[in-house]
Amino acid sequence: MTDLLFQPSPEQIEANQLTSFARQLTHSSGQSFASYQELHHYSVTELAAFWAEVWRFGQVRGEMGDRVLTDQSMPGVEWFPEARLNFAENLLAAGKPEHSALIACSESRPEIRLSYRELTDQTLQLAAFLKQDCNLQPGDRVVAYLGNTPEALIGMLATAYLGAIWASASPDFGFEGACDRFSQIEPKVMLAGNGYQYGGKTYERHEVVAQLRSAIPSVTHLINVAVLPDAPALANSVDFASLVQGDRAVPELHRWPFNQPLYILFSSGTTGKPKCIVHGAGGTLLQHIKEFRLHADLSADSVFFYFTTTGWMMWNWLASGLSTGATLVLYDGNPMYPGPTVLWQLAARHGFTHFGTSAKFLAACRSQQLSTDDLDLSALRTVFSTGSPLAPEDFDWVYQAIKQDLMLHSISGGTDIVSCFVGGNPWQPVRRGKIQAANLGMAIESWNDEGKAVIDQRGELVCTAPAPCMPLGFWQDDQNRRYHAAYFERFPGVWAQGDFCSIDEQGQVVILGRSDTTLNPGGVRIGTAEIYRQVDGLTEIADSLVVGRATTDDVEVVLFVELAPTIVLDDGLRQRIRQAIRSNTTPRHVPSHILEVAAIPYTRSGKKVELAVTQILRGEAPQNLSALANAECLEQYRLWAEHLNKGS
């Protein structure tokens, strides 16, 4: 089987925006770029010239100033110190007034469509209420306890328009999970839905919202969003619909400094209260313009969908798609209800050009042998996947079951940078199991324990030069101590992402799992994704989770497996699992124990929760279970831990 899955044609390369950008950069710099590698090298060595060109190519509305960055120290660099811009202006003004800005689909209510003109009008009316009635000031916080709805997008835009800070959590978080996030940042205003539907079931949220109001006294105004049209409004609230259809005087447009705080994003919170990561407006805007226009070739003709909740950074990423003038498609509901083709049916109905989802969703589609043969996906050009490494078999499935003529962008970054370090490259082919390249402007390398770059070897994913998407810091972090410890402690002056990766001579990348859940059998560091890549290829296994368990003088590898229907975990299957791992990795990767479980624990953003299971095997209580989507499944792991401890 060849590893080459897709090769862009010369015509496709010529027509994409990366080619136009390279020509513009050639004109301004006097340098020519015969390959992506040459262009990338320029982007990470000539930082000021590159990012100034991204500003110009993206037609950012605002004043850039003469200086791009103060120096190249990390942390501490200041980007565009003289610049002024308004994040919301740049998203709202990018599309033609009558062009569709969004199509909102939901289990809870009928489809909603808004043009760029309507989106702008509603944003400005909400901004007027926030300023005049709530006295919202620059730097104040607005939070949303909402699904992926138009109201959440409008709330974010109105908040950004006023120079305030936006944060959100999806309504499937219970009281504790939402309160752990919101209470830390003391919001002045909260938007909340009166409930939602998911998988055909209705969930009202009146009681949880009342608890949040009581627990967070800083909230002076609650805005009710009628996600469930027939359910009562939230108590002591003002109605969202009446606000955005009002006739208040529109607040004057103000352009803010480049580093005006825009978002507070929350870490998953699996080790305690979530970290509150503060992102700036200018860095977020420039980074997303670069990713959408140069890497994804998103434009005003595009219809862009990403399945996400407001509790995942991909929601913030999706929102920035407006900066290209594209039409966004929002979905609020279960991606597998009433059947596994529901999102692909939406893609056919609305002519998605760009379809984004999680690696977990694509794996689920493959395991159910989903077919799209009866759907018209002729408009589809790009599929995005993130959240966890995409298995080689799922690369194959996309090209076999969805479409052969498309770009599959396996992308990887994080909440830490509200964007990507590595991802798609429209000039190069797609190869099985490989992320195409480091993104422009991201000086990515794979480092060994001695801090040396390695090729075709597992190493720590590091970024050796600053990028404007790096956070402004953590909320209420005295002298940036926690921020420094999170990213710069291991290699001083160099960003360490906390992921293992391998980079080959062509610059293609494989993400090998989190380095903070490293396995160390025999003192050898192993990334969990190296084992997942082998197990995911076995049809008998529906899902898996691998952790390390400390013994008297070593660490043993423990593999938990969720079996496909009708499959029995017998000695023969255990032997096939071990043989698959041994043949394609090393004997140290082979698990000492292979144990059956009913479910694999995941965070609400779809990431496997290795750390909680590791804690259980150590005899510790896992922390902050509200961050998990299915915390109830951990009881079975506790029973296995007792069994293993009795036998050791």
Secondary structure by P-SEA (a helix, b strand, c coil): cccccccccaaaaaacaaaaaaaaaaaacccccccaaaaaaaaaaaaaaaaaaaaaaaccccccccccccccccccccccccbbbbaaaaaaaccccccccbbbbcccccbbbbcaaaaaaaaaaaaaaaaacccccccbbbbbcccccaaaaaaaaaaaaacbbbbbbcccccaaaaaaccccccccbbbbbcccccccbbbbcaaaaaaaaaacccccbbbbbccccccccccccccaaaaaacccccccbbbbcccccccccccccccccbbbbbbbaaaaaaaaaaaaccccccccccccccccccccaaaaaaaacccccbbbbbbcccccccccaaaaaaaaaacccbbbbcaaaaaaaaaacccccccccccccbbbbccccccaaaaaaaaacccccccccccccccccccccbbbbcccccccccccccccccbbbbbccccccccccccccccccccccccccccccccaaaaaaacccccccccccccccccccccbbbbccccccccccccbbbbaaaaaaaaaaccccccbbbbbbbcccbbbbbbbbbccccccccaaaaaaaaaaaaacccccccccbbbbbcbbbbcccccccaaaaaaaaacccccccccccccccaaaaaaaaaaaaaac
